Amino acid sequence: MKFYNRIMLATDFSSVSELAAKKGAVFARECEAELILLHVVENFPEHLTHYKIAHEEMDPEHFIVHRAGKDLDALAEKLGMSEATKEVRLTTRSAKAEICKFASEHNVDLIVIGARGRNSLIDILSGSTAVGVVRAAPCDVFVIHERD
């Protein structure tokens, strides 16, 4: 029996997201499901290192989308799932809202997402991205926790 047809992995390229990606890829293979890799960029991330910021003559939006696209390609290759659909979304909304919107628009059956511990006061007050996705997702959510 095939429980899921379309599985989406939401990634921020952190170590816990990589673990979630590995588990999500195994699950997609077992279910014979399509795998979608999604990376959401909230607003313009001014805190990024120089390595991830566009040169002055480059359009920052194009640079961020291009760089994240290359990172998604590398992740898909690492997972042995180069055929996975890859999507980068820039949003003025929260990542959790954009992830849920994407899942709804693309008839996603399962979202796979990594969850880190609460790292900031904002996370404590508003909830993490993973918590927000669990609360608002239009489908099942598989949360992978970071372990020490």
C-alpha atoms as one frame of an Amber mdcrd trajectory, in Angstrom:
protein
   0.000   0.000   0.000   1.309   3.418  -0.963   0.712   5.931   1.845   2.447
   8.946   0.302   2.824  10.065  -3.310   4.568  13.400  -2.872   7.008  14.014
  -0.016   8.510  17.442   0.576  11.696  18.018   2.528  11.976  21.556   3.906
  15.654  22.336   4.462  17.754  25.166   5.837  20.958  23.205   5.096  21.716
  22.740   8.806  23.025  19.455  10.219  19.572  18.452  11.462  18.108  19.267
   8.028  20.704  16.990   6.467  19.665  14.200   8.832  16.012  14.868   7.945
  16.954  14.758   4.253  18.578  11.349   4.613  15.558   9.939   6.428  13.126
  11.625   4.040  14.937  10.178   1.007  14.759   6.666   2.467  11.064   7.159
   3.188  10.441   8.464  -0.364  12.171   5.420  -1.854  10.197   3.042   0.376
   6.927   4.740  -0.586   7.967   5.114  -4.236   7.019   8.755  -3.800   8.152
  11.896  -5.582  10.623  13.880  -3.451  10.581  17.680  -3.418  13.436  19.635
  -1.801  12.350  23.101  -0.638  14.470  25.914   0.767  12.755  29.097   1.971
  14.587  32.396   2.404  12.778  34.815   4.701  13.313  38.456   3.658  16.932
  39.342   2.884  19.235  37.590   5.318  21.624  40.394   6.263  23.350  38.198
   8.849  24.858  35.856   6.231  28.588  35.523   5.872  30.403  37.215   2.991
  30.542  33.843   1.191  26.768  33.863   0.843  26.217  37.537  -0.049  26.179
  38.818  -3.629  28.871  41.094  -4.980  27.819  44.730  -5.379  27.199  44.409
  -9.128  24.982  41.326  -8.688  21.269  41.253  -7.997  21.006  39.899  -4.407
  17.750  38.046  -5.069  19.155  36.274  -8.125  22.362  35.437  -6.242  20.536
  33.941  -3.232  18.200  31.867  -5.433  21.094  30.665  -7.600  23.282  29.741
  -4.601  20.441  27.940  -2.789  19.590  26.117  -6.020  23.167  24.858  -6.250
  22.986  23.768  -2.594  19.740  21.866  -3.323  21.384  20.184  -6.332  24.308
  19.119  -4.120  21.924  17.800  -1.455  19.919  15.816  -4.021  23.134  14.338
  -5.415  24.329  13.434  -1.902  21.019  11.654  -1.277  21.263   9.771  -4.559
  18.042  11.486  -5.649  19.182  13.850  -8.389  15.741  13.478  -9.999  14.096
  15.205  -7.006  12.223  18.425  -7.687  14.091  21.415  -6.233  12.502  24.736
  -5.297  13.791  27.942  -3.699  11.246  30.414  -2.366  11.935  33.995  -1.294
   9.222  35.331   0.981   8.300  38.291   3.119   6.275  35.859   5.225   7.627
  33.382   7.744   9.304  30.195   6.542   6.633  28.125   8.288   3.839  29.928
   6.413   5.635  29.555   3.082   6.335  25.847   3.655   2.647  25.197   4.402
   1.542  27.306   1.417   3.884  25.399  -0.901   2.652  22.052   0.454  -0.942
  23.068  -0.168  -0.274  24.409  -3.681   1.640  21.267  -4.711  -0.580  18.597
  -3.127   2.166  17.394  -0.807   1.178  14.334   1.254   4.030  14.520   3.785
   6.414  17.246   4.947   9.761  16.153   6.402  11.477  18.811   8.516  14.300
  18.979  11.014  13.822  20.505  14.455  16.582  22.035  16.492  16.325  23.039
  20.117  15.055  26.515  20.865  17.958  28.804  20.093  16.547  32.261  20.595
  13.988  34.267  22.496  11.980  34.611  19.275  11.796  30.797  18.967  10.632
  30.514  22.571   7.947  33.170  22.129   6.704  32.368  18.636   7.621  28.707
  18.247  10.131  27.196  15.893   9.597  26.717  12.179   8.999  22.996  12.734
   6.368  23.664  15.423   4.624  26.183  13.171   4.587  23.712  10.281   3.155
  20.951  12.489   0.366  23.293  13.612  -0.572  24.650  10.177   0.364  21.958
   7.639  -2.309  20.730   5.242  -0.822  17.217   5.453   1.178  14.884   7.689
   4.500  16.124   9.091   7.505  13.961   9.952   9.755  15.879  12.384  13.372
  14.807  12.806  14.960  15.933  16.063  18.604  16.803  16.529  20.305  14.344
  18.838  23.584  14.826  20.664
